[in-house]
């Protein structure tokens, strides 16, 4: 792999020397600003990875050279804020990872008009997400917001993301799932996956999954749910894998005739109610906690790659 060490000029908030990689066997011990600019222009890197640097804010000029990048990872860099328009020149970007930083808020228009398909914001300190934070992300297929401090879920976040098929909110502080969690104008015939494990969910609106016709994974385990609306799946034609284990369910009349597999272990069930619940289903009760394979794309490219950190 090609490796670089250079004084950080491209990223003004970084300091010290860094090493970079791409798929060629060439070594540059140090590169000045002019050479660095030529390298990015000439090589048109497709994959850039930055880690263990001190970047408190991602600004408009921070990644100015990276117009050809398809995959960008800025991880473990103590990022706290993102300036509006910071990624504006990165029209080709398909995958963006900002995990393991210190983000507390996602503001409107940060990702506006981008073609991002996979967005990873996990393992931050996110408490607030503006209503239009993910507006116009029409190519978005999966988003990971696990391991944050989100307490309120808004159904306007994903109103314009018609290609979205997987959202992960595991290990947050969410208490309520509102009506039409994707917004009143959203509908899809694709298989969807919702991960809400390890939250504080105690209430789910009867129409939460309205216009979601197929569910691949619905993980509601490790919450504080006591009961579920009987017609929660009235719009749903099929649920592949439902997890309700480790809640506080004593009795529920949830209609599960379209559920293929579910886990309801470790709840304080009334035994008569549990038996009636089981008798009313067509799927298979299971104690397995092995997840189905993720629907998120795992294809990898052998395009140009650079690593900083």
N, C-alpha and C positions, 0 to 999 in steps of 0.2 A: 504494500500500500504506500501511496505517496504520503509523506509526513512533512509538515511545515512547523517551524518555530519562528515566531515573529513578535515584535513589539506591537501591542494591540492598538491599531489606529482606526481600523474599520469600526470598532465598537468603542466609542469614546469613554464609556463608563467602566470599561474593563481595564485591568492593569497587569503588567507582567508579561512573560512570554507564554505562548500556548503551542500545542501541537495539533496538527490537522491531518486528516487522512482522505485519500481518494484512491481509486482503484488503478494505481500505477506504481511502479517501483522506482520512484525518484525521491531524493532527499534534499531539502533546502534548510540549512541551519538557521538562517535569519533572513527576513524579508522586510524591506523598508516599505513605506506607505505607497510609493509609486509602483513598486513591484507587486505589492498586495493587490492593488487595484487592477493591474494587468492580469494577475492570476485569476481573479474572480471573473473578469471580463472574458479572458481567453478560454477558461475551462468550463464556465457556465455550470457550476455545481448544481446537482439535482437534490442532494441530501446534505444538510448542514446540522451538526450536533454540537451544542454548546453546553457545558456543564461545569459546576464548581467554580463559577466566576461571581463577581459581585456586581450585579446589574439591578439596581433598585427600581429603574423605570425603563420600559421599552418605548423608545421615542420614535418619531417619524424618520429620523436620520440614522437610526441605529443599524438598520439592515438595508440601507439604500442600495447596496450593490447586488443584493441577492434576488434579482428579478426572475431568474430561471429556476429557482428552487421549487421542488415539488414536495419535499418533506423537510420540515424544520422542527428541531427539538431544542428548547431552551429549558434545561432542567437543573434543579439544585443550584440556582443562581440568585436566590433571595429577591426575586422580582416581586415588587409590591404594587405597581401600577402599570397600566398600558395606555399610552396616549392614543386618542382617536386618530385613525389614519396610519398607525404604525406599520401595518401590513399592506397598505394600499398598493404599493408597486409589485406585490407578490401575487400577481393574478393567476399564476400557474400552480400555486400551492394547493396540494390535495390533503396533506396530513400535517397537523400542528399539535405539538405536545408542549405544554407549559407546566407539567406536573412537578411536584416537590418544590414549590416556591412559596411565597408569602402573600399571594393575592388575597385581598379581602372583599373586593367588589369587581363586578363585571358591568361596565357601563354600556349605554347604547352606542351603536355604530362602530364598535371596536372591530367587528368582523364583517362589516357591511360590504356587500358586493364581492365577496371572496368565493372561490370555488372549493372551499375546504370540504372534504368528505368525512374525515375523521378528526375529531377535536378532543384532546385530553387535557382536562383542567383538574385532574384528581390531586389529592394530597396537597391542598393549599389551605388557606384560612377563610375561604369565601363565605360571607354571610349574606351579601346582598347581590342580586342580579336584576338589572333594570328590565322593564317589560319588553323593550325592543333590542335587547342585547344580542339575540340571535336572529333578528329580522333579516330577510333577504339572503339567508344562507340556504339557497335552494338546492344545493348539491349535498348538503349534510346528510350523512348516513348513520353515523354513530357519535355519541357524545358521552364522555366520562366525567362526572362531577362527584365521584365517590371521595370519601374521606375529607369532607369539608364541614362547614358549620351552618349549612342552609336550614332554616327553620320553617320558612313559608314557601310553598310551591305555587307558582302562578301559571294559569292555563293559557297565557298569551305568549309565553316564551317561544313555543315551537309552532306557532300558527302558520308560518310560511315555509315550513320544512317538510314538504310532501314526500321527500325521499328518505326521511329519517326512519330507521328500523330498530335502533337500539339506544336506550338511555339508561345510564347507570348513576343512581343517587345513593348507593350503598354507604352506610355509616355517616349519616347526617342527622339532623334534628327535626325532620319533617313530622308534623302531627296530623295533618289533614290532606287527603287527596281530593281536590275539588271536582266539580262537574266538568266533563269534557277536558281532560288534562292536556290535550293538544289544541284546544281552542274550538270554537263553534263551527269554523269553516273547514276543519281538518277531517279528512277521511282517507282510509287506505285499505287496499285489498292485500297488501304485503304482510308477511309475518313480522310481528313486532315483539320486542323484548323489553320488559321494564324491570329494573333491579332496584328495589326499595328495601333491601335487607338492612337490618341494624339501624333503624330509625326510631322514632317515637310515635309511629302512626297509631291512632286510636279511632279515626273516623275516615270512611271512604264513601264518597257520594255514589248514589245508585247509578248515576250516569257518567261515572268517571271514565269508562272505556267506551263511551258511545262513539260509533263510527270506526271503531277498531275491530275488524272482522276476524282477524287471525292473530292469536298470541302464541309466540314460540316459548317465551319464558315470562312468567309473572312471579317474581320473588318478593313476598311480603313477610318473610320469616324474621324472627327476632324483633318484633314490635310489641305494641300494647293493645292489639285488636281484641275486642271482646265478642263482636258479632259482625256479620257482613250482610249487606242487602241481598235479599233473595234473587233479585233480577239484575245483579251486577253484570252478568254475562249475557243479557238479553239481546245485545247487538252482536255478540261474538259467536262465530260458527264453530270455532275449534280453539282449545287451549291445550298446548302440548305438555307444559310442565308448570304446575302451580305449587308454590311453597307457602304454607301457612304455619309451619312449625314454630315452636317457641314464641307463642303469643299467649293471650289470656282468654281464649275461646272456651266458653262453657257450653253454649248451644248456638247453632246457626241454621237457618233454613236455606242457605245458599244453594241455588240450582246449579249442579255441576254435570249435567248430562252431556255437555260438550267438552268436558275436561278429560284428557287422555291419561294423565298421571298427576298425582298430587301427594303431598306430604303434610299431615296434620298432627304429627307427633308433638309431645311435650306441650300440651295444652291441658288445662284443668277441666276436661270434658265431663259433662253429664253423660253417663254411659248409655242411657236410653237414647239420648239425642245423638250421640256419636254413631250408634247403630243405625238409627234412622237416616242419618247423613250418608253413611256408607251404602245403605240399601237403595238410595235414590240416585246412585251414580252409575255410569256406564264405563268409567275408566278403571284404573288400577291404583289401589292405595299402596304407597311405597314409603319406606323409611329411609330410602337412599337420599344422600345429600350430594351426590355427584352431579355437577351441572352438565347440561347438554353442551355440545360444542358451541362456541360463540358464533353468532352470525356475522360478527365483524370481519371484514376482509383481512386475510393474512398474507396476501400476495406481496412479494418482495421484489424490489428492482435492483439490478446490478448497475445502476447508473452512477454517475459521478457522486462522490461522497466526501464531505469534509467534516472533521471533528475538531472542536475547540474546547480545550479543558483537560 
